[in-house]
Amino acid sequence: MMKKFCPKCGKDTEELIENLCLDCHRSISGKEKLPLPASVKIYICKCTKVRMKNQWKSYPTLKDVIRSAILSESKLKAANISITFPKMNIAERKITIPVTAEINNKGKHSTQQVDAILIPQCCPVCSRKSGGYYESVIQLRGDIKEVKKIQDYIEKRIHKENEKSDAIFITKTENVHNRIDIYLSSLKYAQKLSKHIISKFNITEHKDSFSDYGIKDGKTLKRTTHLLRCA
């Protein structure tokens, strides 16, 4: 086998690691470099969404979460990694899960221990829900049977829409003397839904009103109220 030349120490060697002999490579790093990070921090919400590089995402399983976190912090771009970790319940507190990662990188197989540190953090949507956030109110008035029918329709539509976007939800519903107010998280969706109800049900009166409730990035934040009266 032809020997190779280390450009740092000038020694002949049979193998170069990142263009250095084994001794020089270890002396620079202080220890043999590992392909994966020794630990990764994972911020996870009670709704199971995970913050990865300042973006909240959903993953099928916890294994997918940890695998993605490990790869995002590693220098391996095309490696196949399978992980195993002990069975345990994810409590609402910071915990560390010892993970065994099996690496298949360009035909080379190795294993490494990685600590997956799970840190509870509330995602923006859950924060809004817990804080009672809303942008619109749909007020239903008139015949109680028809009002209840429209309320049921709204709840089904929101449930279906929530499967596509969890940012659209009902914050709360108030029912006082058969006058029903439904608070919604999205102004644009409430406007769209209100128009759809007017075309679908026997609405005898409808009125939209706006109110200011704050300023963000120099823009005035508005809320809408949609009054729908049915026969």
C-alpha positions as a Markdown table, in Angstrom:
| # | Residue | x | y | z |
|---|---|---|---|---|
| 1 | Met | 0.0 | 0.0 | 0.0 |
| 2 | Met | 1.4 | 3.4 | -0.9 |
| 3 | Lys | 2.0 | 5.6 | 2.1 |
| 4 | Lys | 0.5 | 9.1 | 2.3 |
| 5 | Phe | 2.1 | 12.3 | 3.6 |
| 6 | Cys | 0.8 | 14.4 | 6.5 |
| 7 | Pro | 1.1 | 18.1 | 5.6 |
| 8 | Lys | 1.2 | 19.1 | 9.3 |
| 9 | Cys | 4.0 | 16.9 | 10.8 |
| 10 | Gly | 5.5 | 15.5 | 7.6 |
| 11 | Lys | 5.1 | 11.9 | 8.8 |
| 12 | Asp | 4.3 | 9.1 | 6.3 |
| 13 | Thr | 1.0 | 7.4 | 7.1 |
| 14 | Glu | -1.2 | 4.8 | 5.6 |
| 15 | Glu | -4.4 | 6.8 | 6.3 |
| 16 | Leu | -5.3 | 10.4 | 6.3 |
| 17 | Ile | -8.3 | 11.8 | 8.2 |
| 18 | Glu | -9.4 | 15.1 | 6.9 |
| 19 | Asn | -6.0 | 15.4 | 5.2 |
| 20 | Leu | -4.1 | 14.8 | 8.5 |
| 21 | Cys | -2.5 | 11.8 | 10.2 |
| 22 | Leu | -4.4 | 10.3 | 13.1 |
| 23 | Asp | -2.1 | 11.9 | 15.7 |
| 24 | Cys | -2.4 | 15.4 | 14.2 |
| 25 | His | -6.1 | 15.0 | 13.8 |
| 26 | Arg | -6.6 | 14.1 | 17.4 |
| 27 | Ser | -4.2 | 16.8 | 18.6 |
| 28 | Ile | -6.2 | 19.5 | 16.8 |
| 29 | Ser | -9.6 | 18.4 | 18.1 |
| 30 | Gly | -8.4 | 17.4 | 21.5 |
| 31 | Lys | -10.1 | 14.1 | 20.9 |
| 32 | Glu | -11.3 | 12.0 | 18.0 |
| 33 | Lys | -14.0 | 13.8 | 16.2 |
| 34 | Leu | -17.4 | 12.3 | 16.3 |
| 35 | Pro | -19.8 | 12.4 | 13.3 |
| 36 | Leu | -22.8 | 13.4 | 15.5 |
| 37 | Pro | -23.2 | 15.9 | 18.3 |
| 38 | Ala | -22.8 | 14.7 | 21.9 |
| 39 | Ser | -26.2 | 16.2 | 22.7 |
| 40 | Val | -29.1 | 18.0 | 21.1 |
| 41 | Lys | -31.7 | 20.3 | 22.6 |
| 42 | Ile | -35.3 | 19.8 | 21.5 |
| 43 | Tyr | -38.0 | 22.3 | 22.5 |
| 44 | Ile | -41.4 | 20.4 | 22.5 |
| 45 | Cys | -44.9 | 21.7 | 23.2 |
| 46 | Lys | -47.6 | 19.8 | 25.0 |
| 47 | Cys | -49.4 | 19.6 | 21.6 |
| 48 | Thr | -46.4 | 17.6 | 20.4 |
| 49 | Lys | -45.1 | 20.2 | 17.9 |
| 50 | Val | -41.4 | 20.8 | 18.1 |
| 51 | Arg | -39.3 | 24.0 | 17.6 |
| 52 | Met | -36.5 | 23.3 | 15.2 |
| 53 | Lys | -34.3 | 26.2 | 14.1 |
| 54 | Asn | -36.9 | 28.8 | 15.2 |
| 55 | Gln | -39.7 | 27.0 | 13.3 |
| 56 | Trp | -42.5 | 24.9 | 14.9 |
| 57 | Lys | -43.1 | 21.6 | 13.1 |
| 58 | Ser | -45.1 | 18.4 | 13.6 |
| 59 | Tyr | -43.4 | 15.0 | 13.4 |
| 60 | Pro | -45.1 | 11.6 | 13.2 |
| 61 | Thr | -43.1 | 10.1 | 16.2 |
| 62 | Leu | -40.6 | 11.1 | 18.8 |
| 63 | Lys | -38.0 | 9.1 | 17.0 |
| 64 | Asp | -38.5 | 11.3 | 13.9 |
| 65 | Val | -38.1 | 14.4 | 16.1 |
| 66 | Ile | -34.8 | 13.2 | 17.6 |
| 67 | Arg | -33.5 | 11.9 | 14.3 |
| 68 | Ser | -34.2 | 15.2 | 12.6 |
| 69 | Ala | -32.6 | 17.2 | 15.5 |
| 70 | Ile | -29.5 | 15.0 | 15.4 |
| 71 | Leu | -29.1 | 15.4 | 11.7 |
| 72 | Ser | -29.6 | 19.1 | 11.8 |
| 73 | Glu | -26.8 | 19.5 | 14.3 |
| 74 | Ser | -24.4 | 17.1 | 12.5 |
| 75 | Lys | -22.1 | 17.5 | 9.5 |
| 76 | Leu | -23.5 | 14.4 | 7.8 |
| 77 | Lys | -25.7 | 15.4 | 4.9 |
| 78 | Ala | -26.6 | 12.1 | 3.4 |
| 79 | Ala | -26.2 | 9.6 | 6.2 |
| 80 | Asn | -28.8 | 7.0 | 7.2 |
| 81 | Ile | -29.4 | 7.1 | 10.9 |
| 82 | Ser | -31.6 | 4.8 | 13.0 |
| 83 | Ile | -32.0 | 5.5 | 16.7 |
| 84 | Thr | -33.1 | 3.5 | 19.7 |
| 85 | Phe | -33.9 | 4.8 | 23.2 |
| 86 | Pro | -35.5 | 3.5 | 26.4 |
| 87 | Lys | -39.2 | 3.4 | 26.8 |
| 88 | Met | -40.4 | 6.3 | 29.0 |
| 89 | Asn | -43.3 | 8.8 | 29.4 |
| 90 | Ile | -42.6 | 12.3 | 28.3 |
| 91 | Ala | -43.4 | 14.4 | 31.3 |
| 92 | Glu | -44.0 | 18.2 | 31.3 |
| 93 | Arg | -40.5 | 18.9 | 32.5 |
| 94 | Lys | -36.9 | 18.9 | 31.1 |
| 95 | Ile | -35.6 | 15.4 | 30.6 |
| 96 | Thr | -32.6 | 13.8 | 29.0 |
| 97 | Ile | -33.0 | 10.7 | 26.9 |
| 98 | Pro | -29.9 | 8.6 | 26.1 |
| 99 | Val | -30.0 | 7.7 | 22.4 |
| 100 | Thr | -28.0 | 5.1 | 20.5 |
| 101 | Ala | -27.6 | 6.2 | 16.9 |
| 102 | Glu | -26.5 | 3.7 | 14.3 |
| 103 | Ile | -24.9 | 5.5 | 11.4 |
| 104 | Asn | -24.5 | 4.3 | 7.8 |
| 105 | Asn | -22.5 | 6.9 | 6.0 |
| 106 | Lys | -21.1 | 6.1 | 2.6 |
| 107 | Gly | -21.0 | 2.4 | 3.4 |
| 108 | Lys | -19.2 | 2.9 | 6.8 |
| 109 | His | -21.1 | 1.7 | 9.8 |
| 110 | Ser | -20.7 | 3.0 | 13.3 |
| 111 | Thr | -22.6 | 3.7 | 16.5 |
| 112 | Gln | -22.6 | 6.7 | 18.9 |
| 113 | Gln | -24.4 | 7.8 | 22.1 |
| 114 | Val | -26.3 | 11.1 | 21.9 |
| 115 | Asp | -28.2 | 12.8 | 24.7 |
| 116 | Ala | -31.6 | 14.1 | 23.5 |
| 117 | Ile | -32.6 | 16.9 | 25.9 |
| 118 | Leu | -36.3 | 17.5 | 25.7 |
| 119 | Ile | -37.3 | 21.0 | 27.0 |
| 120 | Pro | -41.0 | 21.9 | 27.4 |
| 121 | Gln | -42.0 | 25.1 | 25.6 |
| 122 | Cys | -45.4 | 26.5 | 24.6 |
| 123 | Cys | -45.8 | 26.9 | 20.8 |
| 124 | Pro | -47.4 | 30.2 | 19.5 |
| 125 | Val | -50.8 | 28.5 | 18.8 |
| 126 | Cys | -51.1 | 26.9 | 22.2 |
| 127 | Ser | -50.0 | 30.2 | 23.8 |
| 128 | Arg | -52.8 | 32.0 | 22.0 |
| 129 | Lys | -55.3 | 29.4 | 23.0 |
| 130 | Ser | -54.3 | 29.5 | 26.7 |
| 131 | Gly | -54.3 | 33.3 | 26.5 |
| 132 | Gly | -57.9 | 33.6 | 25.1 |
| 133 | Tyr | -56.7 | 35.1 | 21.9 |
| 134 | Tyr | -59.3 | 36.0 | 19.3 |
| 135 | Glu | -59.7 | 38.2 | 16.2 |
| 136 | Ser | -63.4 | 37.9 | 15.5 |
| 137 | Val | -66.8 | 37.2 | 17.1 |
| 138 | Ile | -69.7 | 35.7 | 15.2 |
| 139 | Gln | -73.0 | 36.7 | 17.0 |
| 140 | Leu | -75.9 | 34.5 | 16.3 |
| 141 | Arg | -79.4 | 35.9 | 17.0 |
| 142 | Gly | -83.0 | 34.9 | 16.3 |
| 143 | Asp | -84.9 | 31.6 | 16.3 |
| 144 | Ile | -83.1 | 29.3 | 18.8 |
| 145 | Lys | -83.5 | 26.2 | 16.6 |
| 146 | Glu | -81.9 | 27.9 | 13.6 |
| 147 | Val | -79.2 | 29.5 | 15.8 |
| 148 | Lys | -78.3 | 26.1 | 17.2 |
| 149 | Lys | -78.2 | 24.7 | 13.7 |
| 150 | Ile | -75.8 | 27.4 | 12.5 |
| 151 | Gln | -73.7 | 27.0 | 15.7 |
| 152 | Asp | -73.3 | 23.3 | 14.9 |
| 153 | Tyr | -72.4 | 24.1 | 11.3 |
| 154 | Ile | -69.7 | 26.5 | 12.5 |
| 155 | Glu | -68.2 | 24.1 | 14.9 |
| 156 | Lys | -68.0 | 21.4 | 12.3 |
| 157 | Arg | -66.4 | 23.8 | 9.8 |
| 158 | Ile | -63.8 | 24.9 | 12.3 |
| 159 | His | -63.0 | 21.4 | 13.3 |
| 160 | Lys | -62.4 | 20.4 | 9.6 |
| 161 | Glu | -60.3 | 23.6 | 9.0 |
| 162 | Asn | -58.3 | 22.9 | 12.2 |
| 163 | Glu | -57.1 | 19.7 | 10.6 |
| 164 | Lys | -55.4 | 21.8 | 7.9 |
| 165 | Ser | -54.3 | 24.7 | 10.1 |
| 166 | Asp | -54.2 | 24.6 | 13.9 |
| 167 | Ala | -54.0 | 28.4 | 13.8 |
| 168 | Ile | -57.8 | 28.5 | 13.2 |
| 169 | Phe | -59.8 | 27.6 | 16.3 |
| 170 | Ile | -62.7 | 28.6 | 18.5 |
| 171 | Thr | -61.4 | 30.4 | 21.5 |
| 172 | Lys | -64.7 | 30.2 | 23.4 |
| 173 | Thr | -68.5 | 30.2 | 23.0 |
| 174 | Glu | -70.8 | 32.3 | 25.1 |
| 175 | Asn | -74.5 | 31.4 | 25.4 |
| 176 | Val | -76.6 | 34.0 | 27.3 |
| 177 | His | -80.4 | 33.8 | 27.0 |
| 178 | Asn | -80.0 | 31.9 | 23.7 |
| 179 | Arg | -77.8 | 34.7 | 22.3 |
| 180 | Ile | -74.7 | 32.8 | 21.1 |
| 181 | Asp | -71.3 | 34.5 | 20.6 |
| 182 | Ile | -68.5 | 32.4 | 19.0 |
| 183 | Tyr | -65.0 | 33.8 | 19.4 |
| 184 | Leu | -62.6 | 32.8 | 16.5 |
| 185 | Ser | -58.8 | 33.1 | 16.2 |
| 186 | Ser | -58.8 | 34.3 | 12.6 |
| 187 | Leu | -60.3 | 37.5 | 11.3 |
| 188 | Lys | -60.0 | 36.5 | 7.6 |
| 189 | Tyr | -61.5 | 33.1 | 8.2 |
| 190 | Ala | -64.4 | 34.6 | 10.2 |
| 191 | Gln | -65.2 | 37.0 | 7.3 |
| 192 | Lys | -65.2 | 34.1 | 4.8 |
| 193 | Leu | -67.3 | 31.9 | 7.1 |
| 194 | Ser | -69.8 | 34.7 | 7.8 |
| 195 | Lys | -70.4 | 35.2 | 4.1 |
| 196 | His | -70.8 | 31.5 | 3.6 |
| 197 | Ile | -73.4 | 31.3 | 6.3 |
| 198 | Ile | -75.4 | 34.2 | 4.8 |
| 199 | Ser | -75.6 | 32.3 | 1.5 |
| 200 | Lys | -76.4 | 29.0 | 3.1 |
| 201 | Phe | -79.0 | 29.8 | 5.8 |
| 202 | Asn | -82.0 | 32.0 | 6.1 |
| 203 | Ile | -80.3 | 35.1 | 7.4 |
| 204 | Thr | -82.6 | 38.1 | 7.7 |
| 205 | Glu | -80.1 | 40.6 | 9.0 |
| 206 | His | -76.3 | 40.8 | 9.0 |
| 207 | Lys | -73.9 | 43.5 | 10.1 |
| 208 | Asp | -70.1 | 43.7 | 10.3 |
| 209 | Ser | -68.3 | 46.1 | 12.6 |
| 210 | Phe | -64.6 | 46.7 | 13.4 |
| 211 | Ser | -62.7 | 47.7 | 16.5 |
| 212 | Asp | -59.0 | 48.4 | 17.2 |
| 213 | Tyr | -57.3 | 46.4 | 20.0 |
| 214 | Gly | -53.6 | 47.1 | 19.6 |
| 215 | Ile | -50.6 | 47.9 | 17.5 |
| 216 | Lys | -47.9 | 45.5 | 16.1 |
| 217 | Asp | -45.0 | 46.5 | 13.9 |
| 218 | Gly | -46.5 | 49.9 | 13.4 |
| 219 | Lys | -49.8 | 48.5 | 12.2 |
| 220 | Thr | -53.2 | 48.8 | 14.0 |
| 221 | Leu | -54.6 | 45.4 | 14.9 |
| 222 | Lys | -58.4 | 45.0 | 14.3 |
| 223 | Arg | -61.1 | 42.7 | 15.5 |
| 224 | Thr | -64.4 | 42.1 | 13.6 |
| 225 | Thr | -67.9 | 41.4 | 14.9 |
| 226 | His | -70.3 | 39.7 | 12.6 |
| 227 | Leu | -74.0 | 39.9 | 13.7 |
| 228 | Leu | -76.1 | 37.3 | 12.0 |
| 229 | Arg | -79.9 | 37.2 | 12.7 |
| 230 | Cys | -81.9 | 34.4 | 11.4 |
| 231 | Ala | -85.7 | 33.9 | 11.0 |
